[in-house]
Amino acid sequence: MGANQNNGRNGRIPFLFIMIGILLIVWFMTQSGQQEGSVTYKEFKRHVDSGRAKKIEIHQNRSVPTGSVVFTIKDEEDAQIVYVPDVAKVTEYLDKKNVSYEMDNVREESYFVSSILPMLIMVGVAFLFIFMMNRQGGAGAQAMNFGSSRAKLTDAKDKRVTFAQVAGLKEEKEELSEVVDFLKNPQKYLRMGARIPKGVLLEGPPGTGKTLLARAVAGEAGVPFFTISGSDFVEMFVGVGASRVRDLFANAKKNAPCIVFIDEIDAVARRRGTGMGGGHDEREQTLNQLLVEMDGFGIHEGIIVIAATNRVDILDPAIMRPGRFDRKVIVGRPDVVGREEILKVHAANKPLSDDVDLKQIARTTAGFTGADLENLMNEAAIIAAKTDRVFLTQADIRQAFIKVGIGAEKKSKVISDKDKRITAFHESGHAILFHLLPDIGPVHMVSIIPTGNGAAGYTMPLPERDEIFNTRGQMLQDITATLGGRVAEEEVFDDITTGASQDIKQATALARSMVTKFGMSEKLGLISYDDESDDVFIGRDLMHTSRRYGEQVAGTIDDEVKRIIDECYARAHQIISDNRQVLDACANLLLEKEKITRQEFEALFEAPAETAATQENETV
């Protein structure tokens, strides 16, 4: 590290000397060429006639009668100069006026200033230009290599990622182990006449570990690893992307066997001939070259292309055919066992207290990706470090879970008592429905503390199991629980507020999806009416109509959505009315403590039963 710093420091020294030298030369020339203020000959005569001209100096050229007159004006410090065509007439005039003056020849520039100095300036500028060109592969060198590949090469000698460092992706690692085995022992497959996949496409949501998995394949195989983003190919200059693709695969052939990893390939491999662009734009030329190159290298060259994307639906069909990307590996969100393994990896370098239960954290983080879990543990470590503790506790992870999932709490925000009471009943309505509806609970935490996303409070449900499918009944329960806040406001205050606007939007979107996308409407049946209105923006048909059904069907869809919302609202109203005592108790507890846990909330349902039993015993 120190050597690199010294090289950078030594490289700056000549540059500084050159700049200082040029500045001195420019200053010297400016000073040497500095001239006095210029006036006309008539003005000069006027100053002489009035007696204001003094210290008159006449400079005559040696070979011609021309020259200049330098003088100062009384009560002024700056010198004035007048150029005259005939010095003899000026001296005759001054003698006639009986004005004293000094006379000499015009100063001539030295040979150094007139000849040597310009040459030195030219040499200095040329040296500076060459220095800047060569310094760390400067801008000129980069311009010459504009069409070269920007792929970063990780050599086999560098520190590698292995499958042991990739947690929660057991099946994906097993599927890619064939690629590793081929790169290590290609002859075993060639003897059987097998053709190893030329390309492997890793598809999955952001943060699931696609890039890490590709690095682990290269690390396990011990081969060079070229990595580049899809956006690095495309430039505003025509032909640059195709040139970079050619250069990338030329370098890969020199380092075969190797792996070429293209991250976010959808930036360059979108469907051709559609969308907002023309048919011959730079992106399509780059894609065409990529298709040609992936067809161009044979099975014996040992080059495997691995690409990652979370938008496989917009990729060009030509790149998905066998012979290019032969295999597609789905890298999904980890299950509870995978989440626990990932948490162990990210907690390995963090000091944990005895109360930290990674298995419990894995159960409560359903839907989290590997990146989400890493962020969760990092936020928890930051919270622990801010309080100057040396161990990370379960409470830190719980607080980080709220910060990541809901948003940072703004405890200092001033809220009126009226708004606090409305929020308390609103969140209590949500919580009661989450608790009583069988498929969407239980409640993890209820709070009326404002959060960073603009919410006045939150009710956090906690799914205890991973589910692949959503049932119709579960989706109806989701809508019912979402409307619980508005129902509670209407039940208690006999009025409604704007606080449920996001709930209404979410419930409407879910109901519309049930009708148009999932075929859960009895009137419309098993037909998809999803409009796919964003096709133009993901690279499909520009002239695609956003609606594929008539006005009668559109009216039926609206009627069905309204029916679902009304039925769920009526169900929510009935449940909250039947549990009004719990609603009041929960709201009062929230106003007292601002935040209650699952145990405190569930205890409220036991209290009414105990009270009723006591009253019955007293009656007997």
C-alpha positions in Angstrom: 0.0 0.0 0.0 2.9 2.3 0.9 4.6 1.7 -2.5 1.5 2.7 -4.4 1.2 5.9 -2.4 4.8 6.7 -3.1 4.4 6.1 -6.8 1.4 8.4 -6.9 3.3 11.0 -5.0 6.3 10.7 -7.3 4.1 11.0 -10.3 2.7 14.3 -9.1 6.1 16.0 -8.5 7.0 16.5 -12.2 3.4 17.7 -12.9 3.6 20.3 -10.2 7.1 21.5 -11.4 5.7 21.9 -15.0 2.7 23.8 -13.8 4.8 26.2 -11.7 7.2 26.8 -14.5 4.4 27.6 -17.0 2.8 30.0 -14.5 6.2 31.8 -14.0 6.7 32.1 -17.7 3.3 33.5 -18.3 3.8 36.0 -15.4 7.2 37.0 -16.8 5.8 37.6 -20.3 2.8 39.5 -18.9 5.1 41.7 -16.9 7.6 42.3 -19.7 4.9 43.1 -22.1 2.9 45.4 -19.8 2.3 48.8 -21.4 1.1 52.2 -20.2 -2.2 53.7 -20.9 -2.4 54.9 -24.6 -3.6 58.4 -25.6 -3.8 60.3 -28.9 -1.2 62.8 -30.1 -3.9 65.6 -29.9 -4.4 64.8 -26.2 -0.6 64.8 -25.6 -0.4 68.3 -27.2 -3.3 69.5 -25.0 -1.5 68.3 -21.9 1.7 70.0 -23.0 0.0 73.3 -23.8 -1.7 73.3 -20.4 1.6 72.6 -18.6 0.3 69.4 -17.1 2.6 67.0 -18.9 5.9 66.1 -17.0 8.7 63.5 -17.1 8.5 63.3 -20.9 10.6 60.4 -22.4 10.9 60.0 -26.2 11.9 56.5 -27.5 13.0 56.6 -31.1 13.4 53.5 -33.3 17.0 53.0 -34.6 16.2 52.5 -38.2 13.0 54.5 -38.8 11.8 57.9 -37.6 8.9 56.4 -35.7 8.8 56.1 -31.9 6.8 56.6 -28.8 6.4 59.3 -26.1 5.9 58.3 -22.5 4.8 61.0 -20.0 3.0 61.5 -16.8 0.2 64.0 -16.0 0.3 66.2 -13.0 -1.6 64.8 -10.0 -1.8 61.4 -11.6 0.5 58.4 -11.1 -0.1 56.3 -14.2 2.1 56.9 -17.2 0.6 57.6 -20.6 2.0 56.7 -24.0 1.5 58.1 -27.5 2.9 56.6 -30.7 4.2 59.1 -33.2 5.2 58.7 -36.9 8.0 61.3 -36.8 10.0 61.8 -33.6 11.7 65.0 -35.1 8.4 66.9 -35.3 7.7 66.1 -31.6 11.2 67.3 -30.5 10.8 70.5 -32.6 7.3 71.1 -31.0 8.7 70.5 -27.4 11.7 72.8 -28.1 9.4 75.5 -29.3 7.3 75.1 -26.1 10.5 75.1 -24.1 9.5 71.8 -22.4 12.3 69.5 -21.2 12.4 65.9 -22.2 14.7 62.8 -22.3 15.4 60.9 -25.5 16.8 57.5 -26.2 16.3 54.5 -28.5 13.4 52.1 -28.1 14.1 49.1 -25.9 14.6 46.0 -27.9 13.6 42.5 -26.6 16.5 40.3 -25.7 17.4 37.2 -27.8 16.2 35.0 -24.9 12.7 36.5 -24.8 12.3 36.7 -28.6 13.6 33.3 -29.6 14.5 30.9 -26.8 11.5 31.5 -24.5 8.8 30.6 -27.1 10.7 27.4 -27.9 10.9 26.5 -24.2 7.1 27.1 -23.8 6.4 24.8 -26.8 8.6 22.1 -25.4 7.0 22.4 -21.9 3.5 22.1 -23.3 4.4 19.1 -25.4 6.1 17.4 -22.4 3.0 18.1 -20.3 0.7 16.6 -22.9 2.8 13.4 -23.2 3.0 13.2 -19.4 -0.8 13.4 -19.0 -1.3 10.8 -21.8 0.9 8.3 -20.1 0.0 9.0 -16.5 -2.0 5.9 -15.3 -3.4 5.3 -18.7 -4.8 8.8 -19.1 -7.7 10.1 -21.1 -5.9 9.7 -24.4 -5.1 6.1 -23.8 -8.7 5.5 -22.7 -10.0 7.0 -25.9 -7.8 4.7 -27.9 -9.2 1.7 -25.9 -12.8 2.9 -26.0 -14.1 -0.3 -27.6 -12.2 -2.6 -25.3 -14.0 -4.8 -22.8 -14.5 -3.5 -19.3 -14.7 -6.9 -17.7 -12.8 -7.4 -14.5 -10.6 -10.5 -14.4 -10.3 -12.4 -11.1 -7.4 -14.8 -11.5 -7.2 -18.3 -10.0 -4.5 -17.1 -7.6 -6.8 -14.4 -6.1 -8.9 -15.0 -3.0 -11.8 -17.0 -4.1 -15.4 -17.6 -2.9 -16.4 -21.2 -2.4 -19.7 -23.1 -2.1 -19.0 -23.3 1.7 -19.5 -19.5 1.9 -22.9 -19.7 0.0 -25.6 -20.5 2.5 -29.2 -21.3 1.9 -28.9 -22.4 -1.7 -28.4 -26.2 -1.4 -30.2 -27.3 -4.6 -28.8 -24.5 -6.7 -25.3 -25.4 -5.6 -25.9 -29.1 -6.6 -27.2 -28.0 -10.0 -24.1 -25.9 -10.6 -21.7 -28.5 -9.3 -21.9 -30.1 -12.8 -20.4 -27.0 -14.3 -17.6 -27.0 -11.8 -16.9 -30.7 -12.5 -16.7 -30.1 -16.2 -14.3 -27.2 -15.8 -12.1 -29.5 -13.6 -12.4 -32.7 -15.6 -13.7 -32.0 -19.1 -12.4 -35.2 -20.6 -14.8 -37.3 -18.5 -17.7 -35.7 -20.3 -16.2 -35.5 -23.7 -15.5 -39.3 -23.7 -19.3 -39.9 -23.3 -20.1 -37.4 -26.0 -21.8 -35.1 -23.6 -22.0 -31.3 -24.3 -21.8 -29.2 -21.2 -24.1 -26.2 -21.1 -22.6 -23.2 -22.8 -24.6 -20.8 -20.7 -26.3 -20.8 -17.3 -28.9 -18.2 -16.5 -29.5 -17.4 -12.8 -33.0 -16.0 -12.3 -34.4 -14.7 -9.1 -35.4 -11.7 -7.0 -32.8 -9.1 -6.1 -30.6 -10.0 -3.2 -30.9 -13.8 -3.4 -27.3 -14.4 -4.1 -27.0 -14.8 -7.8 -23.7 -13.0 -8.1 -22.2 -14.8 -5.1 -23.3 -18.1 -6.6 -21.5 -17.3 -9.9 -18.3 -16.3 -8.0 -18.5 -19.6 -6.0 -18.6 -21.6 -9.2 -15.4 -19.9 -10.4 -13.9 -20.3 -7.0 -14.6 -24.0 -6.8 -13.4 -24.7 -10.3 -10.2 -22.6 -9.8 -10.5 -20.9 -13.2 -10.2 -17.3 -14.3 -13.5 -15.3 -13.7 -14.5 -12.4 -15.9 -17.2 -10.3 -14.5 -19.1 -7.4 -16.2 -22.4 -5.7 -16.0 -24.8 -5.6 -18.9 -24.9 -1.9 -18.8 -21.1 -1.7 -19.4 -21.6 -2.8 -23.0 -24.1 -0.2 -24.1 -22.8 3.3 -24.9 -24.1 6.3 -26.8 -21.6 5.7 -29.6 -22.7 3.2 -32.3 -20.6 0.0 -32.4 -18.9 0.3 -29.0 -21.1 -2.3 -27.4 -20.5 -4.9 -30.1 -16.7 -4.1 -30.0 -16.6 -4.7 -26.3 -18.5 -8.1 -26.6 -15.9 -9.2 -29.2 -13.0 -8.1 -27.0 -14.5 -9.8 -24.0 -14.8 -13.2 -25.7 -11.4 -12.8 -27.3 -9.9 -12.4 -23.8 -11.9 -15.3 -22.5 -10.6 -17.6 -25.2 -7.0 -16.6 -24.3 -7.7 -17.6 -20.6 -9.8 -20.7 -21.3 -11.1 -22.6 -19.4 -12.8 -19.7 -17.7 -16.2 -18.3 -16.6 -17.7 -15.1 -18.1 -20.3 -13.6 -15.7 -22.7 -11.0 -17.0 -24.7 -9.4 -14.2 -28.1 -7.8 -15.0 -28.1 -9.2 -18.6 -31.5 -7.7 -19.2 -29.8 -4.3 -19.7 -28.4 -5.6 -23.0 -30.5 -8.7 -23.9 -34.0 -7.3 -24.1 -36.4 -8.4 -26.8 -35.5 -7.0 -30.2 -37.6 -4.9 -32.5 -40.1 -3.7 -29.9 -40.4 -1.0 -27.3 -39.6 2.7 -27.7 -36.3 2.2 -29.7 -35.8 1.5 -33.4 -34.7 -1.8 -34.9 -31.1 -0.8 -35.4 -30.2 0.9 -32.2 -26.9 0.3 -30.3 -28.4 -2.1 -27.8 -29.7 -4.4 -30.5 -26.3 -4.4 -32.3 -24.7 -5.4 -29.0 -27.2 -8.2 -28.4 -26.7 -9.5 -32.0 -22.9 -9.6 -31.4 -23.5 -11.4 -28.1 -25.6 -14.0 -29.8 -23.0 -14.6 -32.5 -20.2 -14.9 -29.9 -22.1 -17.4 -27.8 -22.6 -19.5 -31.0 -19.0 -19.0 -32.1 -17.0 -20.8 -29.4 -17.1 -24.6 -29.5 -17.5 -27.3 -26.8 -13.7 -27.8 -26.5 -12.9 -24.2 -25.6 -14.0 -24.4 -22.0 -15.8 -21.1 -21.8 -19.0 -21.0 -19.8 -21.2 -17.9 -19.7 -23.2 -17.3 -16.5 -25.7 -14.5 -16.5 -28.0 -13.1 -13.8 -31.3 -11.3 -14.1 -34.6 -10.8 -12.2 -36.5 -10.0 -15.4 -36.3 -13.1 -17.5 -39.7 -12.3 -19.0 -38.3 -9.5 -21.1 -35.2 -11.3 -22.5 -35.0 -12.0 -26.2 -36.1 -15.6 -27.1 -33.0 -16.1 -29.2 -30.7 -15.9 -26.2 -32.8 -18.5 -24.3 -32.6 -21.2 -26.8 -30.4 -24.4 -26.3 -26.8 -23.7 -27.5 -26.7 -20.3 -25.8 -28.2 -20.3 -22.3 -29.0 -24.0 -22.1 -29.9 -24.1 -18.4 -31.9 -21.8 -16.2 -31.4 -22.0 -12.4 -34.0 -20.4 -10.2 -32.5 -18.7 -7.2 -35.5 -18.0 -5.0 -36.0 -16.6 -1.6 -34.6 -19.0 1.1 -36.9 -21.1 3.3 -36.6 -21.2 7.1 -33.7 -23.6 7.1 -31.9 -21.5 4.5 -32.5 -18.3 6.4 -31.0 -19.9 9.5 -27.9 -20.9 7.6 -27.6 -17.4 6.1 -28.0 -15.8 9.5 -25.2 -18.0 10.9 -22.9 -16.8 8.1 -23.6 -13.1 8.7 -23.4 -13.6 12.5 -20.0 -15.4 12.4 -18.0 -12.2 12.9 -20.4 -10.5 15.3 -20.2 -11.1 19.1 -23.7 -12.4 20.1 -25.1 -12.5 23.6 -26.6 -15.7 25.0 -30.2 -14.6 24.4 -29.8 -14.4 20.6 -31.9 -17.2 19.0 -31.1 -17.4 15.3 -33.7 -20.1 14.7 -36.4 -17.9 16.1 -35.2 -15.0 13.9 -35.3 -17.3 10.9 -38.9 -18.2 11.6 -40.0 -14.6 11.9 -38.3 -13.3 8.7 -40.4 -15.1 6.1 -39.8 -13.6 2.7 -36.4 -12.1 3.5 -33.6 -12.6 1.0 -30.0 -13.1 1.8 -29.3 -9.4 1.3 -32.2 -8.6 3.6 -30.9 -10.8 6.4 -27.4 -9.4 6.0 -28.9 -5.9 6.3 -30.9 -7.0 9.4 -27.8 -8.2 11.2 -25.8 -5.2 10.2 -28.5 -2.8 11.5 -28.6 -4.7 14.7 -24.8 -4.4 15.1 -25.0 -0.7 14.4 -27.7 -0.3 17.1 -25.5 -2.2 19.6 -22.4 -0.2 18.7 -24.3 3.1 19.2 -25.0 2.2 22.9 -21.3 1.2 23.4 -22.1 -2.4 24.1 -19.7 -5.2 23.2 -22.4 -7.8 22.5 -25.4 -8.0 20.1 -28.6 -8.9 21.9 -32.0 -10.2 20.7 -33.5 -6.8 21.5 -31.1 -5.2 19.0 -32.2 -7.6 16.3 -35.9 -7.0 17.2 -35.3 -3.2 16.9 -33.5 -3.7 13.6 -36.3 -5.8 12.3 -38.8 -3.0 12.9 -36.4 -0.5 11.3 -35.9 -2.6 8.2 -39.5 -3.8 7.8 -41.5 -0.7 8.9 -39.1 2.2 9.1 -37.2 4.1 11.9 -39.5 5.2 14.7 -39.8 9.0 15.2 -40.5 9.2 18.9 -39.7 12.9 19.1 -42.5 13.8 16.6 -45.2 15.8 18.3 -48.7 14.3 17.9 -51.9 15.8 19.3 -54.0 13.7 21.8 -56.8 13.5 19.3 -54.6 12.1 16.6 -53.0 9.7 19.1 -56.5 8.4 20.1 -57.5 7.9 16.5 -54.3 6.1 15.7 -54.7 3.8 18.8 -58.2 2.7 17.7 -57.1 2.3 14.1 -54.2 0.1 14.9 -56.2 -1.9 17.5 -58.8 -2.6 14.7 -56.0 -4.1 12.5 -54.6 -6.1 15.4 -57.9 -7.7 16.5 -58.5 -9.0 12.9 -55.0 -10.2 12.5 -55.4 -12.2 15.8 -58.9 -13.6 15.2 -58.7 -14.5 11.5 -57.1 -17.9 11.3 -54.7 -17.7 8.3 -52.9 -14.3 8.6 -51.7 -13.9 12.2 -50.4 -13.7 14.8 -49.7 -10.1 15.8 -46.0 -9.5 16.6 -46.2 -5.8 17.7 -48.6 -2.9 17.7 -47.4 0.7 18.0 -48.7 4.3 17.7 -45.2 5.7 17.3 -44.8 7.5 13.9 -42.4 5.9 11.5 -40.0 7.1 8.8 -42.4 6.1 6.0 -45.0 8.6 7.1 -47.3 6.2 8.9 -48.8 7.4 12.2 -48.4 3.9 13.7 -48.1 0.2 12.6 -49.4 -3.3 13.3 -46.8 -5.9 12.5 -48.2 -9.4 11.8 -45.7 -12.3 12.1 -46.2 -15.2 9.7 -44.8 -18.3 11.4 -44.4 -20.5 8.3 -43.4 -20.2 4.7 -46.2 -20.6 2.2 -45.9 -21.1 -1.6 -49.5 -20.3 -2.5 -52.1 -17.8 -1.4 -55.6 -19.3 -1.1 -58.8 -17.4 -1.9 -59.8 -17.5 1.8 -56.4 -16.2 2.9 -56.6 -13.3 0.4 -60.1 -12.4 1.6 -58.8 -12.4 5.2 -56.0 -10.1 4.1 -58.5 -7.6 2.7 -60.6 -7.9 5.9 -57.7 -7.2 8.2 -56.5 -4.3 5.9 -60.0 -2.6 6.4 -59.9 -3.1 10.1 -58.5 0.3 10.8 -61.3 2.2 8.9 -63.9 0.0 10.6 -62.6 0.8 14.1 -62.6 4.5 13.4 -66.2 4.3 12.2 -67.3 2.1 15.2 -65.8 4.4 17.8 -65.9 7.9 16.5 -68.9 7.7 14.2 -66.7 9.4 11.6 -63.8 8.5 9.3 -60.4 10.0 8.6 -57.9 10.0 5.7 -55.6 7.7 7.7 -56.9 4.6 5.9 -56.1 5.8 2.4 -53.2 3.4 1.9 -55.2 0.5 3.4 -58.0 1.1 0.9 -55.6 1.3 -2.0 -53.9 -2.0 -0.9 -57.3 -3.8 -0.4 -58.6 -2.6 -3.8 -55.4 -3.8 -5.6 -55.7 -7.2 -4.0 -59.4 -7.5 -4.8 -58.8 -6.5 -8.4 -56.0 -9.1 -8.7 -58.3 -11.8 -7.4 -60.8 -10.9 -10.2 -58.6 -10.1 -13.2 -55.5 -12.2 -12.6 -56.3 -15.2 -10.4 -59.7 -16.2 -11.7 -61.4 -16.0 -8.3 -64.6 -14.4 -9.5 -67.7 -16.6 -9.9 -69.2 -14.2 -12.6 -66.1 -13.9 -14.7 -64.7 -17.4 -14.2 -61.3 -18.7 -15.1 -60.3 -16.0 -17.5 -57.3 -13.6 -17.1 -58.2 -9.9 -17.6 -54.8 -8.6 -16.5 -54.1 -5.6 -18.7 -50.2 -5.8 -18.5 -50.1 -2.0 -19.0 -46.4 -1.7 -18.6 -45.4 -3.8 -21.6 -44.1 -0.8 -23.5 -41.7 0.1 -20.8 -40.2 -3.4 -20.4 -39.4 -3.7 -24.1 -42.5 -5.2 -25.7 -45.0 -3.9 -28.2 -45.4 -0.2 -28.5 -48.8 -0.4 -30.1 -50.1 -2.9 -27.5 -53.5 -2.0 -26.3 -53.7 -1.8 -22.5 -57.2 -3.4 -22.3 -58.2 -6.6 -24.0 -61.9 -6.6 -23.0 -65.0 -4.6 -23.6 -67.0 -2.1 -21.5 -69.4 -4.7 -20.3 -66.6 -6.9 -18.9 -65.0 -3.8 -17.4 -68.2 -3.0 -15.6 -68.5 -6.5 -14.3 -64.9 -6.4 -13.0 -65.7 -3.2 -11.1 -68.9 -4.7 -9.6 -67.0 -7.8 -8.5 -64.2 -5.8 -6.9 -66.8 -3.7 -5.0 -68.6 -6.9 -3.9 -65.4 -8.3 -2.5 -64.6 -5.1 -0.6 -68.1 -4.7 0.7 -68.3 -8.3 2.0 -64.9 -8.1 3.7 -65.9 -4.7 5.2 -69.1 -6.2 6.6 -67.1 -9.1 8.1 -64.6 -6.8 9.7 -67.4 -4.7 11.1 -69.1 -7.7 12.7 -65.8 -9.1 14.3 -64.8 -5.7 15.7 -68.3 -5.0 17.0 -68.3 -8.4 18.8 -64.9 -7.5 20.4 -65.6 -3.9 21.2 -64.4 -4.5 24.8 -61.0 -5.7 23.6 -60.8 -2.8 21.1 -61.3 -0.3 23.9 -58.8 -2.1 26.2 -56.1 -2.3 23.4 -56.5 1.4 22.5 -56.2 2.5 26.1 -53.1 0.3 26.6 -51.5 1.8 23.5 -52.3 5.3 24.7 -50.5 4.4 27.9 -47.5 2.5 26.6 -47.3 3.6 22.9 -46.1 0.1 21.9 -47.3 -3.4 23.0 -45.9 -6.8 22.3 -47.7 -10.0 21.2 -48.0 -11.3 24.8 -49.5 -8.0 26.1 -52.0 -7.9 23.2 -53.1 -11.6 23.5 -53.6 -11.1 27.3 -56.4 -8.6 26.5 -58.5 -11.5 25.0 -58.2 -13.5 28.2 -59.3 -10.6 30.5 -62.9 -10.4 29.2 -63.4 -14.2 29.6 -62.0 -14.0 33.2 -64.3 -11.1 34.0 -67.4 -12.9 32.7 -66.5 -16.0 34.7 -66.1 -13.9 37.9 -69.5 -12.2 37.3 -71.1 -15.7 36.8 -69.7 -17.0 40.0 -70.9 -14.0 41.9 -74.4 -14.5 40.6 -74.5 -18.1 41.7 
